[in-house]
């Protein structure tokens, strides 16, 4: 990735954070399958289809009253976060969220202006498209980051003199975000409006500040179970912790 020092204005508003390299090789101990009985969703529906935005600024999927409340602080540019989505996203939803046993809240924790631009677009459609777009960004992370790495140095240098919103729009164009989002149901006009809205970027910065103040959070992904940090950042380590919290 090109040096973030080129993006002086945008980088100045972000907390310095890391993508965790510690995948927690120490297992949390064997856990038997969760024995808790599924909770019926409203109108015989699917809990994973119920999404709401939280006071903390995240998006919550599932039963708000679930016994286990799982929160992920994730970064769009963190490859460990993408690895977790690839390995744990489906079993988490299929085995726990759909059954109403676990609610899953994703809170963006932005690490750089590229991350911020992607996060603004993922959040742009609200509860209707947030989780779908977030999964898509992670699935194609290598592709769009490669586009940014290959960007014209002169165009990257020009970002220095731009406002944050102009920078986010330019970054999005370099990475192909508007077309990427449009293919997934988010019109270009909507995407451009979200990138230009200062309130969206301010909310992301506020979420970073809150996470740092409340949890001393310094890297991604970080997981909370019932408001307590979980050791390890892989599905292999997180699932036993979920089962333990469920009483399994």
Secondary structure as UniProt FT lines:
FT   HELIX           4..6
FT   HELIX           8..12
FT   STRAND          18..19
FT   HELIX           42..44
FT   HELIX           47..49
FT   STRAND          51..53
FT   TURN            55..56
FT   STRAND          59..61
FT   TURN            64..65
FT   STRAND          68..74
FT   TURN            76..77
FT   HELIX           79..92
FT   HELIX           93..97
FT   TURN            98..100
FT   STRAND          102..108
FT   HELIX           113..122
FT   TURN            123..125
FT   HELIX           126..128
FT   HELIX           130..139
FT   HELIX           141..149
FT   HELIX           153..158
FT   HELIX           159..161
FT   HELIX           164..175
FT   HELIX           177..182
FT   TURN            183..185
FT   HELIX           188..195
FT   HELIX           198..215
FT   STRAND          219..220
FT   STRAND          222..225
FT   TURN            226..227
FT   STRAND          228..230
FT   HELIX           235..246
//
